[in-house]
Structures are given as structure tokens and as C-alpha cells.
Amino acid sequence: MRRSIPLLLLCVVMAALAGCGNKGPLFMPPPKPTPATTTAPAAPAPASTAATPAAH
């Protein structure tokens, strides 16, 4: 009984160490683009959105 408790603790510690952390290569996430500060508002979309027929 005295020998089984440290052996059980060793198995639990080894299992915990084997299962922790990320697997695979480490990577940095891509940087988030910073929003451009513009003083002029964006141009409005054209009012007419009718499609023109294609010429053959």
C-alpha cells in the first residue's frame, strides 16, 4: 500500500504534464489593421444600378 500511493501520484503528475500546453508549432496571430483616419466622408454609391446589356 505504501508503494502504490507514490506510484499513483507519479502517474497522475505524468498524465497532467503530458496533456498540458498547445501542440504543434507556435505562431503569432496576424496584426489587426488599424483603421485609416480620413477627414472626407466616403463617396456615395451611384443612384442607378441598372445593368447594361452586353454587346454581341
All heavy atoms as atom14 arrays in JSON, in Angstrom:
{
  "sequence": "MRRSIPLLLLCVVMAALAGCGNKGPLFMPPPKPTPATTTAPAAPAPASTAATPAAH",
  "atom14_mask": [
    [1, 1, 1, 1, 1, 1, 1, 1, 0, 0, 0, 0, 0, 0],
    [1, 1, 1, 1, 1, 1, 1, 1, 1, 1, 1, 0, 0, 0],
    [1, 1, 1, 1, 1, 1, 1, 1, 1, 1, 1, 0, 0, 0],
    [1, 1, 1, 1, 1, 1, 0, 0, 0, 0, 0, 0, 0, 0],
    [1, 1, 1, 1, 1, 1, 1, 1, 0, 0, 0, 0, 0, 0],
    [1, 1, 1, 1, 1, 1, 1, 0, 0, 0, 0, 0, 0, 0],
    [1, 1, 1, 1, 1, 1, 1, 1, 0, 0, 0, 0, 0, 0],
    [1, 1, 1, 1, 1, 1, 1, 1, 0, 0, 0, 0, 0, 0],
    [1, 1, 1, 1, 1, 1, 1, 1, 0, 0, 0, 0, 0, 0],
    [1, 1, 1, 1, 1, 1, 1, 1, 0, 0, 0, 0, 0, 0],
    [1, 1, 1, 1, 1, 1, 0, 0, 0, 0, 0, 0, 0, 0],
    [1, 1, 1, 1, 1, 1, 1, 0, 0, 0, 0, 0, 0, 0],
    [1, 1, 1, 1, 1, 1, 1, 0, 0, 0, 0, 0, 0, 0],
    [1, 1, 1, 1, 1, 1, 1, 1, 0, 0, 0, 0, 0, 0],
    [1, 1, 1, 1, 1, 0, 0, 0, 0, 0, 0, 0, 0, 0],
    [1, 1, 1, 1, 1, 0, 0, 0, 0, 0, 0, 0, 0, 0],
    [1, 1, 1, 1, 1, 1, 1, 1, 0, 0, 0, 0, 0, 0],
    [1, 1, 1, 1, 1, 0, 0, 0, 0, 0, 0, 0, 0, 0],
    [1, 1, 1, 1, 0, 0, 0, 0, 0, 0, 0, 0, 0, 0],
    [1, 1, 1, 1, 1, 1, 0, 0, 0, 0, 0, 0, 0, 0],
    [1, 1, 1, 1, 0, 0, 0, 0, 0, 0, 0, 0, 0, 0],
    [1, 1, 1, 1, 1, 1, 1, 1, 0, 0, 0, 0, 0, 0],
    [1, 1, 1, 1, 1, 1, 1, 1, 1, 0, 0, 0, 0, 0],
    [1, 1, 1, 1, 0, 0, 0, 0, 0, 0, 0, 0, 0, 0],
    [1, 1, 1, 1, 1, 1, 1, 0, 0, 0, 0, 0, 0, 0],
    [1, 1, 1, 1, 1, 1, 1, 1, 0, 0, 0, 0, 0, 0],
    [1, 1, 1, 1, 1, 1, 1, 1, 1, 1, 1, 0, 0, 0],
    [1, 1, 1, 1, 1, 1, 1, 1, 0, 0, 0, 0, 0, 0],
    [1, 1, 1, 1, 1, 1, 1, 0, 0, 0, 0, 0, 0, 0],
    [1, 1, 1, 1, 1, 1, 1, 0, 0, 0, 0, 0, 0, 0],
    [1, 1, 1, 1, 1, 1, 1, 0, 0, 0, 0, 0, 0, 0],
    [1, 1, 1, 1, 1, 1, 1, 1, 1, 0, 0, 0, 0, 0],
    [1, 1, 1, 1, 1, 1, 1, 0, 0, 0, 0, 0, 0, 0],
    [1, 1, 1, 1, 1, 1, 1, 0, 0, 0, 0, 0, 0, 0],
    [1, 1, 1, 1, 1, 1, 1, 0, 0, 0, 0, 0, 0, 0],
    [1, 1, 1, 1, 1, 0, 0, 0, 0, 0, 0, 0, 0, 0],
    [1, 1, 1, 1, 1, 1, 1, 0, 0, 0, 0, 0, 0, 0],
    [1, 1, 1, 1, 1, 1, 1, 0, 0, 0, 0, 0, 0, 0],
    [1, 1, 1, 1, 1, 1, 1, 0, 0, 0, 0, 0, 0, 0],
    [1, 1, 1, 1, 1, 0, 0, 0, 0, 0, 0, 0, 0, 0],
    [1, 1, 1, 1, 1, 1, 1, 0, 0, 0, 0, 0, 0, 0],
    [1, 1, 1, 1, 1, 0, 0, 0, 0, 0, 0, 0, 0, 0],
    [1, 1, 1, 1, 1, 0, 0, 0, 0, 0, 0, 0, 0, 0],
    [1, 1, 1, 1, 1, 1, 1, 0, 0, 0, 0, 0, 0, 0],
    [1, 1, 1, 1, 1, 0, 0, 0, 0, 0, 0, 0, 0, 0],
    [1, 1, 1, 1, 1, 1, 1, 0, 0, 0, 0, 0, 0, 0],
    [1, 1, 1, 1, 1, 0, 0, 0, 0, 0, 0, 0, 0, 0],
    [1, 1, 1, 1, 1, 1, 0, 0, 0, 0, 0, 0, 0, 0],
    [1, 1, 1, 1, 1, 1, 1, 0, 0, 0, 0, 0, 0, 0],
    [1, 1, 1, 1, 1, 0, 0, 0, 0, 0, 0, 0, 0, 0],
    [1, 1, 1, 1, 1, 0, 0, 0, 0, 0, 0, 0, 0, 0],
    [1, 1, 1, 1, 1, 1, 1, 0, 0, 0, 0, 0, 0, 0],
    [1, 1, 1, 1, 1, 1, 1, 0, 0, 0, 0, 0, 0, 0],
    [1, 1, 1, 1, 1, 0, 0, 0, 0, 0, 0, 0, 0, 0],
    [1, 1, 1, 1, 1, 0, 0, 0, 0, 0, 0, 0, 0, 0],
    [1, 1, 1, 1, 1, 1, 1, 1, 1, 1, 0, 0, 0, 0]
  ],
  "atom14_positions": [
    [[0.83, -1.19, 0.0], [0.0, 0.0, 0.0], [0.88, 1.26, 0.0], [0.54, 2.23, -0.66], [-0.92, -0.04, 1.22], [-1.88, 1.09, 1.28], [-3.1, 0.93, -0.02], [-4.08, 2.33, 0.28], [0.0, 0.0, 0.0], [0.0, 0.0, 0.0], [0.0, 0.0, 0.0], [0.0, 0.0, 0.0], [0.0, 0.0, 0.0], [0.0, 0.0, 0.0]],
    [[1.97, 1.24, 0.76], [2.85, 2.41, 0.83], [3.47, 2.72, -0.53], [3.74, 3.86, -0.84], [3.96, 2.19, 1.84], [3.53, 2.33, 3.25], [4.73, 2.27, 4.15], [4.33, 2.47, 5.53], [5.16, 2.64, 6.51], [6.45, 2.6, 6.29], [4.72, 2.82, 7.72], [0.0, 0.0, 0.0], [0.0, 0.0, 0.0], [0.0, 0.0, 0.0]],
    [[3.72, 1.69, -1.29], [4.38, 1.89, -2.57], [3.4, 2.31, -3.66], [3.79, 2.98, -4.62], [5.07, 0.59, -2.97], [6.0, 0.75, -4.11], [6.82, -0.47, -4.34], [7.69, -0.29, -5.46], [8.43, -1.21, -6.01], [8.4, -2.42, -5.49], [9.19, -0.97, -7.02], [0.0, 0.0, 0.0], [0.0, 0.0, 0.0], [0.0, 0.0, 0.0]],
    [[2.14, 1.96, -3.53], [1.17, 2.26, -4.59], [0.74, 3.73, -4.6], [0.42, 4.25, -5.66], [-0.04, 1.35, -4.47], [-0.7, 1.6, -3.25], [0.0, 0.0, 0.0], [0.0, 0.0, 0.0], [0.0, 0.0, 0.0], [0.0, 0.0, 0.0], [0.0, 0.0, 0.0], [0.0, 0.0, 0.0], [0.0, 0.0, 0.0], [0.0, 0.0, 0.0]],
    [[0.74, 4.4, -3.46], [0.32, 5.8, -3.41], [1.31, 6.7, -4.14], [0.9, 7.5, -5.0], [0.08, 6.26, -1.95], [-1.16, 5.55, -1.39], [-0.11, 7.77, -1.9], [-1.43, 5.83, 0.05], [0.0, 0.0, 0.0], [0.0, 0.0, 0.0], [0.0, 0.0, 0.0], [0.0, 0.0, 0.0], [0.0, 0.0, 0.0], [0.0, 0.0, 0.0]],
    [[2.62, 6.62, -3.89], [3.55, 7.46, -4.68], [3.53, 7.1, -6.17], [3.65, 7.98, -7.02], [4.91, 7.17, -4.07], [4.64, 6.66, -2.71], [3.32, 5.96, -2.79], [0.0, 0.0, 0.0], [0.0, 0.0, 0.0], [0.0, 0.0, 0.0], [0.0, 0.0, 0.0], [0.0, 0.0, 0.0], [0.0, 0.0, 0.0], [0.0, 0.0, 0.0]],
    [[3.33, 5.83, -6.49], [3.26, 5.42, -7.89], [2.01, 6.02, -8.56], [2.08, 6.49, -9.69], [3.24, 3.9, -7.99], [3.24, 3.31, -9.4], [4.49, 3.75, -10.15], [3.14, 1.81, -9.35], [0.0, 0.0, 0.0], [0.0, 0.0, 0.0], [0.0, 0.0, 0.0], [0.0, 0.0, 0.0], [0.0, 0.0, 0.0], [0.0, 0.0, 0.0]],
    [[0.91, 6.02, -7.85], [-0.32, 6.62, -8.36], [-0.14, 8.13, -8.55], [-0.55, 8.69, -9.58], [-1.49, 6.33, -7.42], [-2.83, 6.93, -7.83], [-3.32, 6.3, -9.12], [-3.84, 6.75, -6.72], [0.0, 0.0, 0.0], [0.0, 0.0, 0.0], [0.0, 0.0, 0.0], [0.0, 0.0, 0.0], [0.0, 0.0, 0.0], [0.0, 0.0, 0.0]],
    [[0.48, 8.79, -7.59], [0.74, 10.23, -7.72], [1.66, 10.53, -8.9], [1.45, 11.5, -9.64], [1.33, 10.78, -6.42], [0.38, 10.88, -5.24], [1.13, 11.34, -4.0], [-0.76, 11.81, -5.55], [0.0, 0.0, 0.0], [0.0, 0.0, 0.0], [0.0, 0.0, 0.0], [0.0, 0.0, 0.0], [0.0, 0.0, 0.0], [0.0, 0.0, 0.0]],
    [[2.66, 9.7, -9.09], [3.57, 9.88, -10.21], [2.83, 9.73, -11.54], [3.04, 10.51, -12.47], [4.72, 8.87, -10.12], [5.73, 8.93, -11.26], [6.48, 10.25, -11.23], [6.69, 7.76, -11.18], [0.0, 0.0, 0.0], [0.0, 0.0, 0.0], [0.0, 0.0, 0.0], [0.0, 0.0, 0.0], [0.0, 0.0, 0.0], [0.0, 0.0, 0.0]],
    [[1.94, 8.76, -11.63], [1.15, 8.58, -12.85], [0.23, 9.76, -13.11], [0.08, 10.19, -14.26], [0.34, 7.28, -12.75], [1.35, 5.8, -12.83], [0.0, 0.0, 0.0], [0.0, 0.0, 0.0], [0.0, 0.0, 0.0], [0.0, 0.0, 0.0], [0.0, 0.0, 0.0], [0.0, 0.0, 0.0], [0.0, 0.0, 0.0], [0.0, 0.0, 0.0]],
    [[-0.37, 10.3, -12.07], [-1.25, 11.45, -12.23], [-0.46, 12.67, -12.68], [-0.88, 13.4, -13.59], [-2.02, 11.74, -10.91], [-2.72, 13.09, -10.96], [-3.0, 10.63, -10.62], [0.0, 0.0, 0.0], [0.0, 0.0, 0.0], [0.0, 0.0, 0.0], [0.0, 0.0, 0.0], [0.0, 0.0, 0.0], [0.0, 0.0, 0.0], [0.0, 0.0, 0.0]],
    [[0.71, 12.9, -12.1], [1.55, 14.04, -12.48], [2.02, 13.89, -13.92], [1.99, 14.84, -14.7], [2.74, 14.19, -11.51], [3.77, 15.16, -12.05], [2.24, 14.64, -10.14], [0.0, 0.0, 0.0], [0.0, 0.0, 0.0], [0.0, 0.0, 0.0], [0.0, 0.0, 0.0], [0.0, 0.0, 0.0], [0.0, 0.0, 0.0], [0.0, 0.0, 0.0]],
    [[2.43, 12.7, -14.32], [2.9, 12.48, -15.68], [1.76, 12.68, -16.69], [1.96, 13.25, -17.76], [3.5, 11.08, -15.82], [4.78, 10.91, -15.03], [6.07, 12.08, -15.47], [6.59, 11.39, -17.01], [0.0, 0.0, 0.0], [0.0, 0.0, 0.0], [0.0, 0.0, 0.0], [0.0, 0.0, 0.0], [0.0, 0.0, 0.0], [0.0, 0.0, 0.0]],
    [[0.57, 12.22, -16.35], [-0.58, 12.41, -17.25], [-0.94, 13.88, -17.37], [-1.28, 14.36, -18.45], [-1.77, 11.6, -16.75], [0.0, 0.0, 0.0], [0.0, 0.0, 0.0], [0.0, 0.0, 0.0], [0.0, 0.0, 0.0], [0.0, 0.0, 0.0], [0.0, 0.0, 0.0], [0.0, 0.0, 0.0], [0.0, 0.0, 0.0], [0.0, 0.0, 0.0]],
    [[-0.85, 14.63, -16.27], [-1.17, 16.06, -16.3], [-0.14, 16.82, -17.13], [-0.48, 17.72, -17.91], [-1.24, 16.62, -14.89], [0.0, 0.0, 0.0], [0.0, 0.0, 0.0], [0.0, 0.0, 0.0], [0.0, 0.0, 0.0], [0.0, 0.0, 0.0], [0.0, 0.0, 0.0], [0.0, 0.0, 0.0], [0.0, 0.0, 0.0], [0.0, 0.0, 0.0]],
    [[1.14, 16.46, -16.99], [2.18, 17.13, -17.77], [2.1, 16.77, -19.25], [2.42, 17.6, -20.11], [3.56, 16.77, -17.21], [3.91, 17.4, -15.88], [5.27, 16.9, -15.4], [3.92, 18.92, -15.98], [0.0, 0.0, 0.0], [0.0, 0.0, 0.0], [0.0, 0.0, 0.0], [0.0, 0.0, 0.0], [0.0, 0.0, 0.0], [0.0, 0.0, 0.0]],
    [[1.68, 15.58, -19.56], [1.59, 15.16, -20.96], [0.41, 15.84, -21.66], [0.44, 16.03, -22.87], [1.44, 13.65, -21.04], [0.0, 0.0, 0.0], [0.0, 0.0, 0.0], [0.0, 0.0, 0.0], [0.0, 0.0, 0.0], [0.0, 0.0, 0.0], [0.0, 0.0, 0.0], [0.0, 0.0, 0.0], [0.0, 0.0, 0.0], [0.0, 0.0, 0.0]],
    [[-0.6, 16.23, -20.92], [-1.79, 16.8, -21.53], [-1.86, 18.32, -21.51], [-2.83, 18.89, -21.98], [0.0, 0.0, 0.0], [0.0, 0.0, 0.0], [0.0, 0.0, 0.0], [0.0, 0.0, 0.0], [0.0, 0.0, 0.0], [0.0, 0.0, 0.0], [0.0, 0.0, 0.0], [0.0, 0.0, 0.0], [0.0, 0.0, 0.0], [0.0, 0.0, 0.0]],
    [[-0.84, 18.98, -20.98], [-0.95, 20.44, -20.89], [-0.18, 21.11, -22.03], [0.74, 20.54, -22.59], [-0.42, 20.95, -19.55], [1.35, 20.78, -19.36], [0.0, 0.0, 0.0], [0.0, 0.0, 0.0], [0.0, 0.0, 0.0], [0.0, 0.0, 0.0], [0.0, 0.0, 0.0], [0.0, 0.0, 0.0], [0.0, 0.0, 0.0], [0.0, 0.0, 0.0]],
    [[-0.59, 22.31, -22.38], [0.12, 23.07, -23.4], [-0.46, 22.87, -24.78], [-1.24, 21.96, -25.04], [0.0, 0.0, 0.0], [0.0, 0.0, 0.0], [0.0, 0.0, 0.0], [0.0, 0.0, 0.0], [0.0, 0.0, 0.0], [0.0, 0.0, 0.0], [0.0, 0.0, 0.0], [0.0, 0.0, 0.0], [0.0, 0.0, 0.0], [0.0, 0.0, 0.0]],
    [[-0.08, 23.76, -25.7], [-0.5, 23.67, -27.09], [0.36, 22.65, -27.82], [1.55, 22.53, -27.56], [-0.38, 25.02, -27.78], [-1.38, 26.01, -27.26], [-2.43, 25.63, -26.79], [-1.06, 27.28, -27.38], [0.0, 0.0, 0.0], [0.0, 0.0, 0.0], [0.0, 0.0, 0.0], [0.0, 0.0, 0.0], [0.0, 0.0, 0.0], [0.0, 0.0, 0.0]],
    [[-0.23, 22.0, -28.74], [0.51, 21.04, -29.56], [0.83, 21.71, -30.89], [0.08, 22.53, -31.39], [-0.33, 19.78, -29.83], [-0.8, 19.1, -28.56], [0.35, 18.57, -27.74], [-0.16, 17.83, -26.53], [0.72, 17.84, -25.43], [0.0, 0.0, 0.0], [0.0, 0.0, 0.0], [0.0, 0.0, 0.0], [0.0, 0.0, 0.0], [0.0, 0.0, 0.0]],
    [[1.94, 21.38, -31.49], [2.29, 21.92, -32.79], [3.16, 23.15, -32.66], [3.51, 23.59, -31.56], [0.0, 0.0, 0.0], [0.0, 0.0, 0.0], [0.0, 0.0, 0.0], [0.0, 0.0, 0.0], [0.0, 0.0, 0.0], [0.0, 0.0, 0.0], [0.0, 0.0, 0.0], [0.0, 0.0, 0.0], [0.0, 0.0, 0.0], [0.0, 0.0, 0.0]],
    [[3.53, 23.72, -33.8], [4.41, 24.89, -33.78], [3.71, 26.13, -33.25], [2.5, 26.29, -33.42], [4.8, 25.07, -35.25], [3.68, 24.45, -36.0], [3.19, 23.31, -35.15], [0.0, 0.0, 0.0], [0.0, 0.0, 0.0], [0.0, 0.0, 0.0], [0.0, 0.0, 0.0], [0.0, 0.0, 0.0], [0.0, 0.0, 0.0], [0.0, 0.0, 0.0]],
    [[4.48, 26.99, -32.62], [3.93, 28.24, -32.12], [3.86, 29.25, -33.24], [4.67, 29.24, -34.16], [4.81, 28.78, -30.99], [4.92, 27.88, -29.76], [5.87, 28.52, -28.75], [3.57, 27.67, -29.13], [0.0, 0.0, 0.0], [0.0, 0.0, 0.0], [0.0, 0.0, 0.0], [0.0, 0.0, 0.0], [0.0, 0.0, 0.0], [0.0, 0.0, 0.0]],
    [[2.89, 30.14, -33.21], [2.76, 31.17, -34.22], [2.19, 32.42, -33.6], [1.53, 32.36, -32.58], [1.87, 30.7, -35.38], [0.42, 30.53, -34.98], [-0.49, 31.55, -35.18], [-0.02, 29.37, -34.39], [-1.81, 31.4, -34.81], [-1.34, 29.21, -34.01], [-2.24, 30.23, -34.22], [0.0, 0.0, 0.0], [0.0, 0.0, 0.0], [0.0, 0.0, 0.0]],
    [[2.46, 33.54, -34.24], [1.89, 34.82, -33.81], [0.68, 35.11, -34.69], [0.74, 34.94, -35.9], [2.92, 35.94, -33.96], [4.09, 35.82, -33.01], [3.63, 36.04, -31.3], [3.15, 37.75, -31.3], [0.0, 0.0, 0.0], [0.0, 0.0, 0.0], [0.0, 0.0, 0.0], [0.0, 0.0, 0.0], [0.0, 0.0, 0.0], [0.0, 0.0, 0.0]],
    [[-0.42, 35.56, -34.11], [-1.57, 35.9, -34.94], [-1.26, 37.12, -35.8], [-0.42, 37.95, -35.43], [-2.67, 36.21, -33.92], [-1.95, 36.54, -32.67], [-0.67, 35.76, -32.7], [0.0, 0.0, 0.0], [0.0, 0.0, 0.0], [0.0, 0.0, 0.0], [0.0, 0.0, 0.0], [0.0, 0.0, 0.0], [0.0, 0.0, 0.0], [0.0, 0.0, 0.0]],
    [[-1.9, 37.23, -36.97], [-1.62, 38.39, -37.82], [-2.04, 39.68, -37.13], [-3.03, 39.69, -36.39], [-2.45, 38.14, -39.07], [-3.47, 37.13, -38.67], [-2.89, 36.34, -37.55], [0.0, 0.0, 0.0], [0.0, 0.0, 0.0], [0.0, 0.0, 0.0], [0.0, 0.0, 0.0], [0.0, 0.0, 0.0], [0.0, 0.0, 0.0], [0.0, 0.0, 0.0]],
    [[-1.3, 40.76, -37.33], [-1.67, 42.01, -36.67], [-2.98, 42.55, -37.22], [-3.29, 42.4, -38.4], [-0.51, 42.95, -37.01], [0.09, 42.37, -38.25], [-0.12, 40.89, -38.17], [0.0, 0.0, 0.0], [0.0, 0.0, 0.0], [0.0, 0.0, 0.0], [0.0, 0.0, 0.0], [0.0, 0.0, 0.0], [0.0, 0.0, 0.0], [0.0, 0.0, 0.0]],
    [[-3.76, 43.16, -36.33], [-5.03, 43.74, -36.74], [-4.75, 45.05, -37.47], [-3.96, 45.86, -36.99], [-5.92, 44.0, -35.53], [-6.36, 42.73, -34.85], [-7.26, 43.02, -33.68], [-7.68, 41.74, -32.99], [-8.51, 41.99, -31.84], [0.0, 0.0, 0.0], [0.0, 0.0, 0.0], [0.0, 0.0, 0.0], [0.0, 0.0, 0.0], [0.0, 0.0, 0.0]],
    [[-5.41, 45.26, -38.61], [-5.18, 46.52, -39.32], [-5.78, 47.69, -38.55], [-6.86, 47.59, -37.97], [-5.9, 46.31, -40.66], [-6.91, 45.25, -40.38], [-6.33, 44.39, -39.3], [0.0, 0.0, 0.0], [0.0, 0.0, 0.0], [0.0, 0.0, 0.0], [0.0, 0.0, 0.0], [0.0, 0.0, 0.0], [0.0, 0.0, 0.0], [0.0, 0.0, 0.0]],
    [[-5.05, 48.78, -38.52], [-5.55, 49.96, -37.83], [-6.46, 50.73, -38.79], [-6.16, 50.84, -39.98], [-4.4, 50.87, -37.38], [-3.64, 51.21, -38.53], [-3.51, 50.16, -36.38], [0.0, 0.0, 0.0], [0.0, 0.0, 0.0], [0.0, 0.0, 0.0], [0.0, 0.0, 0.0], [0.0, 0.0, 0.0], [0.0, 0.0, 0.0], [0.0, 0.0, 0.0]],
    [[-7.57, 51.24, -38.32], [-8.47, 51.97, -39.21], [-7.82, 53.27, -39.68], [-7.19, 53.98, -38.91], [-9.7, 52.24, -38.34], [-9.22, 52.13, -36.94], [-8.06, 51.16, -36.96], [0.0, 0.0, 0.0], [0.0, 0.0, 0.0], [0.0, 0.0, 0.0], [0.0, 0.0, 0.0], [0.0, 0.0, 0.0], [0.0, 0.0, 0.0], [0.0, 0.0, 0.0]],
    [[-7.98, 53.53, -40.97], [-7.41, 54.75, -41.55], [-8.26, 55.94, -41.11], [-9.48, 55.9, -41.15], [-7.39, 54.64, -43.07], [0.0, 0.0, 0.0], [0.0, 0.0, 0.0], [0.0, 0.0, 0.0], [0.0, 0.0, 0.0], [0.0, 0.0, 0.0], [0.0, 0.0, 0.0], [0.0, 0.0, 0.0], [0.0, 0.0, 0.0], [0.0, 0.0, 0.0]],
    [[-7.61, 56.97, -40.7], [-8.33, 58.17, -40.29], [-8.43, 59.1, -41.49], [-7.44, 59.6, -42.0], [-7.62, 58.88, -39.13], [-6.28, 59.16, -39.54], [-7.57, 57.99, -37.9], [0.0, 0.0, 0.0], [0.0, 0.0, 0.0], [0.0, 0.0, 0.0], [0.0, 0.0, 0.0], [0.0, 0.0, 0.0], [0.0, 0.0, 0.0], [0.0, 0.0, 0.0]],
    [[-9.64, 59.29, -41.96], [-9.88, 60.17, -43.11], [-10.76, 61.32, -42.66], [-11.64, 61.17, -41.82], [-10.56, 59.42, -44.26], [-11.82, 58.9, -43.78], [-9.7, 58.27, -44.77], [0.0, 0.0, 0.0], [0.0, 0.0, 0.0], [0.0, 0.0, 0.0], [0.0, 0.0, 0.0], [0.0, 0.0, 0.0], [0.0, 0.0, 0.0], [0.0, 0.0, 0.0]],
    [[-10.53, 62.47, -43.25], [-11.34, 63.64, -42.89], [-12.54, 63.77, -43.82], [-13.56, 64.3, -43.43], [-10.49, 64.93, -42.97], [-9.93, 65.02, -44.27], [-9.38, 64.89, -41.94], [0.0, 0.0, 0.0], [0.0, 0.0, 0.0], [0.0, 0.0, 0.0], [0.0, 0.0, 0.0], [0.0, 0.0, 0.0], [0.0, 0.0, 0.0], [0.0, 0.0, 0.0]],
    [[-12.45, 63.29, -45.06], [-13.56, 63.38, -46.01], [-14.39, 62.1, -45.92], [-13.85, 61.01, -45.83], [-13.01, 63.55, -47.42], [0.0, 0.0, 0.0], [0.0, 0.0, 0.0], [0.0, 0.0, 0.0], [0.0, 0.0, 0.0], [0.0, 0.0, 0.0], [0.0, 0.0, 0.0], [0.0, 0.0, 0.0], [0.0, 0.0, 0.0], [0.0, 0.0, 0.0]],
    [[-15.72, 62.24, -45.98], [-16.56, 61.04, -45.96], [-16.42, 60.28, -47.29], [-16.03, 60.83, -48.3], [-17.97, 61.58, -45.77], [-17.91, 62.99, -46.27], [-16.51, 63.46, -45.99], [0.0, 0.0, 0.0], [0.0, 0.0, 0.0], [0.0, 0.0, 0.0], [0.0, 0.0, 0.0], [0.0, 0.0, 0.0], [0.0, 0.0, 0.0], [0.0, 0.0, 0.0]],
    [[-16.77, 59.02, -47.26], [-16.68, 58.2, -48.46], [-17.71, 58.67, -49.49], [-18.77, 59.17, -49.14], [-16.93, 56.75, -48.1], [0.0, 0.0, 0.0], [0.0, 0.0, 0.0], [0.0, 0.0, 0.0], [0.0, 0.0, 0.0], [0.0, 0.0, 0.0], [0.0, 0.0, 0.0], [0.0, 0.0, 0.0], [0.0, 0.0, 0.0], [0.0, 0.0, 0.0]],
    [[-17.39, 58.51, -50.76], [-18.3, 58.93, -51.84], [-19.52, 58.02, -51.84], [-19.4, 56.81, -51.68], [-17.58, 58.85, -53.17], [0.0, 0.0, 0.0], [0.0, 0.0, 0.0], [0.0, 0.0, 0.0], [0.0, 0.0, 0.0], [0.0, 0.0, 0.0], [0.0, 0.0, 0.0], [0.0, 0.0, 0.0], [0.0, 0.0, 0.0], [0.0, 0.0, 0.0]],
    [[-20.72, 58.59, -52.03], [-21.93, 57.77, -52.06], [-21.97, 56.9, -53.32], [-21.38, 57.23, -54.34], [-23.07, 58.79, -52.05], [-22.45, 60.05, -52.56], [-21.01, 60.0, -52.16], [0.0, 0.0, 0.0], [0.0, 0.0, 0.0], [0.0, 0.0, 0.0], [0.0, 0.0, 0.0], [0.0, 0.0, 0.0], [0.0, 0.0, 0.0], [0.0, 0.0, 0.0]],
    [[-22.69, 55.81, -53.23], [-22.82, 54.9, -54.37], [-23.68, 55.55, -55.44], [-24.56, 56.37, -55.14], [-23.46, 53.6, -53.91], [0.0, 0.0, 0.0], [0.0, 0.0, 0.0], [0.0, 0.0, 0.0], [0.0, 0.0, 0.0], [0.0, 0.0, 0.0], [0.0, 0.0, 0.0], [0.0, 0.0, 0.0], [0.0, 0.0, 0.0], [0.0, 0.0, 0.0]],
    [[-23.44, 55.24, -56.71], [-24.27, 55.82, -57.77], [-25.72, 55.39, -57.61], [-26.01, 54.28, -57.17], [-23.66, 55.28, -59.06], [-22.76, 54.18, -58.66], [-22.42, 54.37, -57.21], [0.0, 0.0, 0.0], [0.0, 0.0, 0.0], [0.0, 0.0, 0.0], [0.0, 0.0, 0.0], [0.0, 0.0, 0.0], [0.0, 0.0, 0.0], [0.0, 0.0, 0.0]],
    [[-26.66, 56.29, -57.99], [-28.08, 56.02, -57.79], [-28.57, 54.96, -58.76], [-29.43, 54.15, -58.43], [-28.87, 57.31, -57.98], [0.0, 0.0, 0.0], [0.0, 0.0, 0.0], [0.0, 0.0, 0.0], [0.0, 0.0, 0.0], [0.0, 0.0, 0.0], [0.0, 0.0, 0.0], [0.0, 0.0, 0.0], [0.0, 0.0, 0.0], [0.0, 0.0, 0.0]],
    [[-28.07, 54.92, -59.98], [-28.51, 53.96, -60.97], [-27.66, 52.69, -60.89], [-26.46, 52.73, -61.08], [-28.41, 54.56, -62.37], [-28.7, 53.59, -63.34], [0.0, 0.0, 0.0], [0.0, 0.0, 0.0], [0.0, 0.0, 0.0], [0.0, 0.0, 0.0], [0.0, 0.0, 0.0], [0.0, 0.0, 0.0], [0.0, 0.0, 0.0], [0.0, 0.0, 0.0]],
    [[-28.33, 51.59, -60.62], [-27.59, 50.32, -60.57], [-28.1, 49.36, -61.64], [-27.91, 48.16, -61.54], [-27.75, 49.68, -59.18], [-29.16, 49.49, -58.93], [-27.13, 50.51, -58.09], [0.0, 0.0, 0.0], [0.0, 0.0, 0.0], [0.0, 0.0, 0.0], [0.0, 0.0, 0.0], [0.0, 0.0, 0.0], [0.0, 0.0, 0.0], [0.0, 0.0, 0.0]],
    [[-28.77, 49.89, -62.69], [-29.3, 49.04, -63.76], [-28.13, 48.47, -64.56], [-27.17, 49.17, -64.89], [-30.22, 49.85, -64.67], [0.0, 0.0, 0.0], [0.0, 0.0, 0.0], [0.0, 0.0, 0.0], [0.0, 0.0, 0.0], [0.0, 0.0, 0.0], [0.0, 0.0, 0.0], [0.0, 0.0, 0.0], [0.0, 0.0, 0.0], [0.0, 0.0, 0.0]],
    [[-28.24, 47.2, -64.89], [-27.19, 46.54, -65.66], [-27.35, 46.86, -67.13], [-28.47, 46.92, -67.66], [-27.25, 45.04, -65.45], [0.0, 0.0, 0.0], [0.0, 0.0, 0.0], [0.0, 0.0, 0.0], [0.0, 0.0, 0.0], [0.0, 0.0, 0.0], [0.0, 0.0, 0.0], [0.0, 0.0, 0.0], [0.0, 0.0, 0.0], [0.0, 0.0, 0.0]],
    [[-26.26, 47.09, -67.82], [-26.31, 47.36, -69.25], [-26.18, 46.05, -69.99], [-25.39, 45.19, -69.61], [-25.18, 48.33, -69.67], [-23.94, 47.75, -69.28], [-25.34, 49.67, -68.99], [0.0, 0.0, 0.0], [0.0, 0.0, 0.0], [0.0, 0.0, 0.0], [0.0, 0.0, 0.0], [0.0, 0.0, 0.0], [0.0, 0.0, 0.0], [0.0, 0.0, 0.0]],
    [[-26.93, 45.85, -71.07], [-26.84, 44.6, -71.82], [-25.49, 44.47, -72.52], [-24.92, 45.46, -72.97], [-27.98, 44.66, -72.82], [-28.36, 46.1, -72.91], [-27.95, 46.73, -71.61], [0.0, 0.0, 0.0], [0.0, 0.0, 0.0], [0.0, 0.0, 0.0], [0.0, 0.0, 0.0], [0.0, 0.0, 0.0], [0.0, 0.0, 0.0], [0.0, 0.0, 0.0]],
    [[-24.99, 43.29, -72.59], [-23.71, 43.05, -73.23], [-23.88, 43.03, -74.76], [-24.87, 42.51, -75.28], [-23.14, 41.73, -72.78], [0.0, 0.0, 0.0], [0.0, 0.0, 0.0], [0.0, 0.0, 0.0], [0.0, 0.0, 0.0], [0.0, 0.0, 0.0], [0.0, 0.0, 0.0], [0.0, 0.0, 0.0], [0.0, 0.0, 0.0], [0.0, 0.0, 0.0]],
    [[-22.94, 43.63, -75.48], [-22.99, 43.66, -76.94], [-22.4, 42.37, -77.48], [-21.41, 41.86, -76.98], [-22.21, 44.86, -77.45], [0.0, 0.0, 0.0], [0.0, 0.0, 0.0], [0.0, 0.0, 0.0], [0.0, 0.0, 0.0], [0.0, 0.0, 0.0], [0.0, 0.0, 0.0], [0.0, 0.0, 0.0], [0.0, 0.0, 0.0], [0.0, 0.0, 0.0]],
    [[-23.04, 41.85, -78.53], [-22.54, 40.61, -79.15], [-21.64, 40.89, -80.27], [-21.66, 41.52, -81.16], [-23.7, 39.71, -79.58], [-24.45, 39.15, -78.43], [-23.94, 38.17, -77.6], [-25.67, 39.43, -77.93], [-24.83, 37.87, -76.69], [-25.9, 38.63, -76.87], [0.0, 0.0, 0.0], [0.0, 0.0, 0.0], [0.0, 0.0, 0.0], [0.0, 0.0, 0.0]]
  ]
}
